[in-house]
Amino acid sequence: MVERPVWRPAAAREVLESRAQLLAFVRGFFAQRGVLEVETPVLGRCGVTDVHLDSIPAGVSAPGFSGGWLQTSPEYHMKRLLAAGSGPIYQVARVFRNGEVGRRHNPEFSMLEWYRPGFDDRQLMAEVADLVVGWLSCERPETLSYRAVMQRWAGLDPFEASEAELRARCREWMDDPQLAGLDRDGCLDLLMSFAVEPHLGRERPVFVTAYPASQASLARVSEDARGHRVAHRFELYVQGLELCNGYWELTDPVEQRRRFEADNRLRRAAGKPDMALDEAFLAALAAGLPDCAGVALGLDRLLMLRLGCGDIREVLAFPFDRA
């Protein structure tokens, strides 16, 4: 028996109205601050190398071109605009990630991304707080280090613990055959997801900062007071929900290429295909990305928090099973 498709939207009318209000709030927020709204491609020639993100192939067939990928983020294109002299910019984008379905995930979702030339991570955190507090009418976030939250809720120091200690702690959620495929960062990610994240932002919103350098992605790295190499990266949590991920951006094209190549080595080890490096993005870095900070924030999750929804389907007109 063929299941009949559901034609009705999942979100109620009042949710659609709240989404429209959120978009108006976002645009007013950035208009007051002189940040330019831009649009960049949803369909691009390249995907991303990040081992934790799976791009969705587009299968374009056109004269002189085939393939393409739906974008997981507008980041690379927006940084090309920054390198061309755009100044501060933001975008409300539709983005796509394969394999992400659940109470907090849909393969297609709405992302607010913005970049501030001349800002570092701390200055951008203050602006993120302004936006989130303005929309949610909540307390301003506190700031805790990655090391502090892991020590408090996972019971170990992420910089000093041995792999054996990490694996022993992870056995609460995975057995040894499953753990065999996890490296050090994989174990840390598991502990962050299961032991730490559910507690974050329960009393008030919290920024988590100073992630291990191995988790820097596109962020700068420096040494902390204890001699640990840490990333200038932050995430904001509200009610146990990760809301955004921001960086004081890496501007070194040589280091960025090295990280992309390292990503592909991790992809091969995980049985995933290599991804072509985005040479246009690397060329923009070589031409000169201005000193800046940037952040990506999930608008659907921000709406969930405002409305008290426990499932992303409640704030989407047509989640994937109805799309």
C-alpha positions in Angstrom: 0.0 0.0 0.0 1.4 3.4 -1.0 1.4 5.9 1.8 -0.5 9.1 0.8 1.6 12.3 1.1 0.6 14.8 3.7 -0.1 18.1 2.0 -0.8 20.3 5.0 2.0 22.3 6.6 3.4 21.2 9.9 3.7 24.7 11.5 0.6 26.5 12.7 -0.3 29.9 11.4 0.9 31.7 14.6 4.3 30.0 14.2 4.6 31.3 10.6 3.7 34.8 12.0 6.5 34.5 14.6 9.0 33.5 12.0 8.1 36.6 9.9 8.6 38.7 13.1 12.0 37.1 13.7 13.1 37.9 10.2 12.0 41.5 10.6 13.8 41.7 13.9 17.0 40.4 12.4 16.9 42.8 9.5 16.1 45.7 11.8 19.0 44.7 14.2 21.6 44.8 11.4 20.1 47.8 9.7 20.7 49.8 12.9 24.3 48.6 13.0 25.1 49.3 9.3 25.6 45.7 8.4 24.9 44.9 4.7 22.5 42.1 3.8 23.8 39.9 1.0 22.9 36.8 -0.9 25.3 34.0 -2.0 24.7 30.8 -3.9 22.7 27.9 -2.4 24.2 25.7 -5.2 28.0 25.8 -5.4 30.8 24.0 -7.3 32.3 22.7 -4.1 31.2 21.1 -0.9 33.0 21.1 2.4 35.9 18.9 3.7 34.8 18.8 7.4 34.5 15.2 8.4 31.5 15.9 10.6 29.5 17.5 7.7 28.1 15.7 4.7 27.2 17.9 1.7 24.3 16.9 -0.5 25.3 16.5 -4.2 23.3 18.5 -6.7 24.0 16.5 -9.9 23.9 19.6 -12.2 24.4 18.9 -15.9 25.1 22.0 -18.0 27.5 23.0 -20.8 31.0 23.1 -19.4 29.9 22.0 -15.9 28.6 19.0 -14.1 28.1 18.1 -10.4 27.9 20.7 -7.7 26.8 20.7 -4.1 24.0 22.3 -2.0 25.8 24.5 0.5 26.1 23.5 4.1 26.8 27.2 5.0 27.3 30.4 3.0 30.7 30.9 4.7 33.1 30.5 1.8 31.2 32.7 -0.5 30.7 35.4 2.2 34.4 35.4 2.9 35.0 35.9 -0.8 32.8 39.0 -0.6 34.8 40.2 2.5 38.1 39.8 0.6 36.6 41.9 -2.2 35.9 44.7 0.2 32.3 44.3 1.1 32.7 45.4 4.7 30.4 44.0 7.4 27.8 41.6 6.0 25.1 39.3 7.0 22.8 36.7 5.3 19.7 34.7 6.0 20.4 31.6 4.1 18.9 28.2 3.3 21.5 25.5 3.9 21.6 21.7 3.6 23.3 18.9 5.4 22.9 15.2 4.6 21.9 12.7 7.2 20.7 15.2 9.7 17.1 14.4 10.7 15.7 14.5 14.3 14.1 16.7 16.9 16.7 19.4 16.4 17.7 18.7 12.8 16.2 18.9 9.3 18.3 18.4 6.1 17.3 21.9 5.0 17.3 24.7 7.5 17.6 28.5 8.0 20.9 29.9 9.0 21.8 33.5 10.0 25.5 34.1 9.3 27.4 37.4 9.7 30.9 38.8 9.6 32.4 41.8 11.3 35.8 43.1 10.0 37.9 44.5 12.9 36.1 42.3 15.5 37.7 39.5 17.5 35.7 36.6 19.0 34.9 38.4 22.3 33.5 41.5 20.5 31.4 39.3 18.3 30.1 37.3 21.3 28.8 40.6 22.7 26.9 41.3 19.5 25.5 37.7 19.4 24.3 38.3 23.0 22.6 41.5 22.0 20.7 39.8 19.2 19.7 36.7 21.3 18.8 38.7 24.4 16.8 41.1 22.2 14.7 38.3 20.7 14.4 35.9 23.7 14.2 38.6 26.4 16.5 36.3 28.5 19.5 37.0 30.7 22.8 37.9 29.1 25.0 34.8 28.6 27.8 33.8 31.0 31.1 32.6 29.5 32.7 29.3 30.4 35.8 27.6 28.9 35.5 24.2 27.2 37.9 22.8 29.8 35.6 24.1 32.6 32.4 22.5 31.3 34.1 19.2 30.5 35.6 19.1 34.0 32.3 19.9 35.6 30.0 17.5 33.8 32.2 14.9 32.1 34.6 14.7 35.0 37.9 15.0 33.2 40.3 17.5 31.8 40.0 17.4 28.0 43.6 18.6 27.6 45.3 16.4 30.1 43.2 13.2 30.1 44.7 10.2 28.3 42.9 8.4 25.5 42.4 5.4 27.8 40.7 7.7 30.3 38.5 9.2 27.6 37.4 5.8 26.3 36.7 4.6 29.8 34.3 7.5 30.3 32.7 7.0 26.9 31.8 3.4 27.7 28.8 4.8 29.5 27.3 5.5 26.1 29.2 3.2 23.7 30.6 -0.3 23.8 34.2 -1.1 22.8 33.6 -2.1 19.2 31.9 1.2 18.6 34.6 3.2 20.4 37.3 1.5 18.3 36.4 3.9 15.4 36.7 7.1 17.5 39.9 9.1 17.8 40.6 11.5 20.6 38.3 14.3 19.2 35.6 11.7 18.5 35.6 10.8 22.2 35.6 14.4 23.2 32.6 15.1 20.9 30.7 12.1 22.3 31.3 13.4 25.9 30.3 16.9 24.9 27.1 15.6 23.3 26.0 13.2 26.0 27.6 14.3 29.3 27.9 18.1 28.9 25.5 19.7 26.4 22.2 18.7 28.2 23.3 20.8 31.2 24.4 23.9 29.3 22.4 27.1 29.4 19.7 25.7 31.8 19.9 28.6 34.3 21.1 31.2 31.9 22.5 31.2 28.4 26.2 30.3 28.2 29.0 30.8 25.8 31.6 27.9 25.6 35.0 29.1 24.5 38.6 28.0 24.1 38.0 24.7 22.3 41.1 22.4 21.7 43.1 23.5 18.7 42.3 20.2 17.0 38.6 21.5 16.8 39.5 24.9 15.4 38.0 24.3 12.0 38.3 27.8 10.4 39.3 29.7 13.6 42.6 31.1 14.8 44.6 29.3 17.4 46.7 30.6 20.2 48.2 29.4 23.5 46.3 29.8 26.8 47.8 30.5 30.3 48.4 26.8 30.9 50.3 26.3 27.6 47.4 24.5 25.8 46.8 25.4 22.2 43.2 26.6 22.0 40.9 27.8 19.2 39.3 31.3 19.2 35.9 29.6 18.7 32.7 29.9 20.7 29.3 28.3 20.8 26.2 29.6 22.5 23.9 27.2 24.4 20.4 28.0 25.6 18.3 25.4 27.5 20.7 22.7 26.4 20.4 23.7 22.8 23.4 24.7 20.7 22.4 27.9 19.0 25.5 29.2 17.2 29.1 28.6 16.3 31.5 31.5 15.8 35.2 32.2 15.1 37.8 34.8 15.2 38.6 33.9 11.6 41.7 32.3 10.3 43.1 34.4 7.4 46.2 32.3 6.5 45.7 30.5 3.2 48.6 28.1 3.8 47.3 27.0 7.2 43.7 26.8 5.8 44.9 24.5 3.0 46.8 22.3 5.5 43.6 22.0 7.5 41.5 21.1 4.5 44.0 18.4 3.5 44.0 17.1 7.1 40.1 16.9 6.9 40.4 14.7 3.8 42.7 12.4 5.6 40.2 12.1 8.4 37.4 11.5 5.8 39.4 8.7 4.3 40.0 7.1 7.7 36.2 7.3 8.4 35.4 5.7 5.0 34.1 8.9 3.5 35.1 10.3 0.1 37.6 13.1 -0.3 36.1 16.5 -1.1 37.7 18.8 -3.6 39.3 21.9 -2.0 37.5 25.1 -2.7 40.3 26.8 -4.6 38.3 30.0 -5.2 37.9 30.4 -1.4 41.6 29.7 -0.9 42.5 32.3 -3.6 40.3 34.8 -1.7 42.3 34.2 1.5 45.5 34.6 -0.5 44.2 37.9 -1.9 43.6 39.1 1.6 40.7 38.3 4.0 40.4 41.2 6.4 40.9 40.6 10.1 37.4 39.6 11.2 35.1 37.5 13.3 32.1 35.5 12.0 29.2 33.4 13.4 26.5 31.1 12.1 23.3 30.9 14.1 20.4 28.5 13.6 17.2 30.6 13.1 14.9 27.6 13.4 16.4 26.8 16.8 16.1 30.5 17.9 12.4 30.3 17.0 12.0 27.0 18.9 13.4 28.7 22.0 11.0 31.7 21.6 8.0 29.5 21.2 9.0 26.8 23.7 8.9 24.1 21.0 10.7 20.7 21.5 10.8 19.6 17.9 12.1 21.5 14.9 9.2 20.2 12.8 6.9 22.5 14.8 8.6 25.6 13.4 8.9 24.5 9.8 6.1 24.9 7.3 7.2 21.7 5.4 9.8 19.5 7.1 11.5 17.0 4.9 8.9 14.3 5.3 6.3 16.8 4.0 8.5 18.7 1.5 
